Amino acid sequence: MVRLDHDGGGSHMGLARTRSPCQRKPPRDEASSCDDDGMSRAEVRSKPCAFCGRPFTDRKRWSGRDQWDQVLYCSRGCRANAAKQRRHA
């Protein structure tokens, strides 16, 4: 019987195995929150969809171009359904 020395790892696909332990960050403490570090998010604007009534939030591309007041629908589907409803009414 031949005994092979095996360290349980080895290299995979030519990549060398590192001997250093994993440097993971410790889990966040539940007591700490994002509000403590002063990096809280700004309040996000929202309004209801003109077709389905569901609330939807402002997107970066609408805010950057000052288009938020012109946006009426939450999705392309709602915009198409509203147009279809206008045509058939």
Beta strands, then each sheet from edge to edge (+ up, - down):
strand 1: 46-48
strand 2: 55-57
sheet 1: 1+ 2-
end
